[in-house]
């Protein structure tokens, strides 16, 4: 009887520890926990650092898409990244008449794959230091590794650094970036 009780307590301890470890895998983003069992939109709406991105996704009509099955890899610019754009850019993009252009900018941050940072880093290494990443918006990004950090260069030559990697979602993964990636033209 005593051995059974110890076995039950030990099993419960192991299960509790593994449940905690599973929950602890995803980093906090924008002061909010990110849950691997929630989709990209369900998690993003809770990040105080991504309110501009969420507003843009809504304005572009991409909520349903990013709640879909995926898999998606989203390079998610922070509010500060949007704030760094020239004055008035975000307000202009959010206007209904600019929905097509906004959609193009946003979809240049999305890849139709579930690409964790280690996978991207391996592709960069395998390709000799630079890997082409085609987005669902038709943009071509250049992925590189710089001092242990993953960077992405857009079609205009702008460069973003992944500041928080591997935020698992039920339909893919988010990598937080510090700049908005822009399509050419």
C-alpha positions in Angstrom: 0.0 0.0 0.0 2.8 2.4 1.0 4.7 1.6 -2.2 1.6 2.2 -4.3 1.1 5.6 -2.6 4.7 6.6 -3.3 4.3 5.4 -6.9 1.2 7.5 -7.4 2.8 10.6 -5.8 5.9 10.1 -8.0 3.9 9.7 -11.1 1.8 12.8 -10.3 5.0 14.7 -9.7 6.5 13.7 -13.0 3.2 14.5 -14.8 3.0 17.9 -13.2 6.7 18.7 -14.0 6.2 17.6 -17.6 3.0 19.7 -17.9 4.9 22.7 -16.6 7.8 22.1 -19.0 5.4 21.8 -21.9 3.7 25.0 -21.0 7.1 26.7 -20.4 8.3 25.9 -23.9 6.8 29.0 -25.6 8.2 32.4 -24.7 6.1 35.2 -23.5 5.4 37.8 -26.2 4.2 41.3 -25.5 3.7 40.4 -21.8 1.3 37.6 -22.6 1.7 33.8 -22.6 1.6 32.2 -26.0 -0.2 28.9 -26.1 0.9 26.2 -28.6 -2.7 24.9 -28.8 -4.1 28.3 -30.0 -3.8 29.6 -33.5 -1.7 32.6 -34.7 -4.6 35.1 -34.4 -5.8 33.8 -31.0 -2.3 34.4 -29.6 -1.4 37.6 -31.4 -4.4 39.5 -30.0 -3.0 39.0 -26.5 0.4 40.6 -27.2 0.6 44.3 -26.3 3.6 44.5 -28.7 1.5 43.5 -31.7 -1.6 45.7 -31.6 -0.7 47.4 -34.9 -0.1 44.1 -36.6 -3.5 42.8 -35.3 -5.3 45.9 -36.5 -3.6 45.6 -39.9 -4.5 41.9 -40.2 -8.1 42.8 -39.5 -8.1 45.7 -42.0 -6.6 43.4 -44.7 -9.3 40.8 -44.1 -6.6 38.1 -43.2 -8.0 37.0 -39.8 -9.8 34.0 -41.2 -6.7 33.0 -43.3 -4.4 33.2 -40.3 -6.8 31.2 -38.2 -6.8 28.5 -40.8 -5.1 25.1 -40.8 -1.8 26.3 -42.1 1.0 25.6 -41.5 2.2 29.2 -41.5 5.4 30.8 -40.4 4.7 34.4 -39.5 7.5 37.0 -39.1 5.6 39.3 -36.8 6.7 42.9 -36.6 6.3 44.7 -33.3 4.4 48.0 -32.8 7.9 49.7 -32.6 8.7 48.2 -36.0 5.6 49.8 -37.5 6.3 53.0 -35.7 9.7 53.2 -37.4 8.1 53.4 -40.8 7.9 57.0 -42.3 5.2 59.1 -40.6 1.7 58.4 -41.9 2.6 55.1 -43.5 0.6 52.9 -41.2 -2.5 55.2 -41.3 -2.3 55.3 -45.1 -2.0 51.5 -45.3 -5.0 51.0 -43.0 -7.4 53.0 -45.2 -9.9 50.8 -47.1 -8.7 52.0 -50.5 -5.2 50.7 -49.7 -6.4 47.2 -48.7 -4.6 45.5 -51.6 -1.2 47.2 -50.7 -1.7 46.4 -47.0 -2.4 42.8 -47.9 0.8 42.6 -50.0 2.9 44.0 -47.1 1.4 41.6 -44.6 1.6 38.5 -46.8 5.3 39.3 -47.3 5.7 38.3 -43.6 4.0 34.9 -44.1 5.5 31.6 -45.3 3.4 28.6 -46.1 5.5 26.2 -43.9 6.1 25.5 -40.2 9.8 26.7 -40.1 11.4 26.7 -36.6 14.6 28.8 -36.3 16.9 25.8 -36.2 15.4 24.7 -39.6 15.9 28.1 -41.1 19.5 28.3 -39.7 20.3 24.9 -41.2 18.9 26.0 -44.6 21.1 29.1 -44.4 24.2 27.0 -43.6 23.4 24.5 -46.3 23.0 27.3 -48.8 26.4 28.8 -48.0 25.2 31.6 -45.7 22.1 32.9 -47.3 18.7 31.2 -48.0 15.9 32.5 -50.2 12.5 32.5 -48.5 9.5 32.9 -50.7 6.5 34.3 -48.9 2.8 33.8 -49.7 2.7 37.4 -50.9 5.2 36.5 -53.6 8.1 38.4 -51.9 11.6 36.9 -51.8 13.3 37.4 -48.4 17.0 36.6 -47.8 17.6 34.7 -44.6 21.0 34.9 -42.9 22.5 34.2 -39.6 24.4 37.1 -38.0 26.2 36.6 -34.7 23.8 33.8 -33.7 20.7 35.9 -34.7 18.5 35.2 -37.6 18.0 38.1 -40.0 15.8 38.7 -43.0 16.4 41.1 -45.8 13.4 42.3 -47.8 13.2 43.2 -51.5 14.0 46.9 -50.7 17.2 46.0 -48.8 15.7 46.5 -45.4 16.8 44.1 -42.7 14.9 42.7 -39.8 16.2 40.7 -36.9 14.3 37.9 -35.2 14.1 39.0 -31.5 11.9 36.2 -30.2 12.0 32.9 -32.1 10.0 29.7 -32.2 6.7 30.8 -30.7 4.7 27.6 -31.5 1.1 27.9 -32.6 -1.5 25.3 -33.4 -1.2 26.2 -37.1 2.5 27.1 -37.3 5.1 29.3 -35.7 5.7 33.0 -35.0 9.1 34.7 -35.0 8.9 38.2 -33.6 10.9 40.7 -35.7 12.1 44.3 -35.1 11.4 45.8 -38.6 8.6 45.7 -41.1 9.5 43.8 -44.3 8.5 45.6 -47.5 7.9 44.4 -51.0 9.6 46.2 -53.9 7.7 48.8 -55.7 
